[in-house]
Amino acid sequence: MDFSGMNQAEQAHMTKVIEKKQMQDFLKMYSNIVEKCFSTCCNDFTSKALTSKEDTCVTNCAEKWLKHSERIGTRFAELNAEMMEAQQK
């Protein structure tokens, strides 16, 4: 983002707003991972420890979710770059 038209106080404020939004997005993503993987993988509540099957499931679920999010981010960046290039022509 280009904040060059703003004074230093406005730039600092915008930076804080963006950082807050990024933290909210991260926490939302983390919460979604926990909810999805827990509800999918954990179904034996007779013990406070995870079974090996549950542990493997949670690990695979979290890894898959993170890879999915990374791929979406990469694809978004690719599309954004294509749009920026098309605008410059």
C-alpha positions as CSV (number, residue, x, y, z in Angstrom):
1,M,0.0,0.0,0.0
2,D,1.2,3.5,-0.7
3,F,0.9,5.8,2.3
4,S,3.1,8.5,0.8
5,G,0.2,10.9,0.7
6,M,-0.2,10.7,4.4
7,N,1.7,12.4,7.2
8,Q,3.7,10.3,9.6
9,A,1.0,10.0,12.3
10,E,-1.5,8.9,9.7
11,Q,0.9,6.3,8.3
12,A,1.6,5.0,11.8
13,H,-2.2,4.7,12.5
14,M,-2.8,2.9,9.2
15,T,0.1,0.5,9.9
16,K,-1.5,-0.3,13.3
17,V,-4.9,-0.8,11.7
18,I,-3.4,-3.2,9.1
19,E,-1.4,-5.1,11.8
20,K,-4.6,-5.5,13.9
21,K,-6.5,-6.8,10.9
22,Q,-3.8,-9.3,10.1
23,M,-3.8,-10.5,13.7
24,Q,-7.5,-10.9,13.6
25,D,-7.3,-12.8,10.4
26,F,-4.6,-15.1,11.8
27,L,-6.6,-15.8,14.9
28,K,-9.7,-16.5,12.9
29,M,-7.7,-19.0,10.7
30,Y,-6.2,-20.6,13.8
31,S,-9.7,-21.0,15.4
32,N,-11.0,-22.5,12.2
33,I,-8.2,-25.0,12.1
34,V,-8.7,-26.0,15.7
35,E,-12.5,-26.3,15.3
36,K,-12.3,-28.3,12.0
37,C,-9.6,-30.7,13.1
38,F,-11.0,-31.3,16.5
39,S,-14.5,-32.0,15.3
40,T,-13.1,-34.3,12.5
41,C,-10.5,-36.2,14.5
42,C,-11.4,-36.2,18.2
43,N,-14.3,-38.4,19.1
44,D,-13.2,-40.5,22.1
45,F,-13.7,-38.6,25.3
46,T,-12.9,-41.4,27.7
47,S,-9.3,-40.2,28.1
48,K,-7.8,-36.8,28.4
49,A,-4.9,-37.8,26.0
50,L,-5.3,-38.2,22.3
51,T,-5.1,-41.7,20.9
52,S,-2.4,-42.3,18.3
53,K,-5.1,-42.4,15.6
54,E,-6.5,-39.0,16.8
55,D,-3.0,-37.5,17.0
56,T,-2.1,-38.6,13.5
57,C,-5.5,-37.3,12.2
58,V,-5.0,-33.9,13.9
59,T,-1.5,-33.6,12.5
60,N,-2.6,-34.5,9.0
61,C,-5.6,-32.2,9.2
62,A,-3.6,-29.2,10.4
63,E,-0.9,-29.8,7.7
64,K,-3.5,-30.1,5.0
65,W,-5.3,-26.9,6.1
66,L,-2.0,-24.9,6.2
67,K,-0.9,-26.2,2.8
68,H,-4.4,-25.2,1.4
69,S,-4.1,-21.7,2.9
70,E,-0.6,-21.3,1.5
71,R,-1.7,-22.4,-1.9
72,I,-4.6,-19.9,-1.9
73,G,-2.2,-17.1,-0.8
74,T,0.2,-18.1,-3.6
75,R,-2.6,-18.2,-6.2
76,F,-4.0,-14.9,-5.0
77,A,-0.6,-13.3,-5.4
78,E,-0.3,-14.7,-8.9
79,L,-3.7,-13.3,-9.9
80,N,-2.9,-10.0,-8.3
81,A,0.4,-9.7,-10.2
82,E,-1.4,-10.6,-13.5
83,M,-4.0,-7.9,-12.8
84,M,-1.3,-5.3,-12.0
85,E,0.5,-6.2,-15.2
86,A,-2.7,-5.9,-17.3
87,Q,-3.4,-2.4,-15.8
88,Q,0.1,-1.2,-16.7
89,K,-0.5,-2.0,-20.4
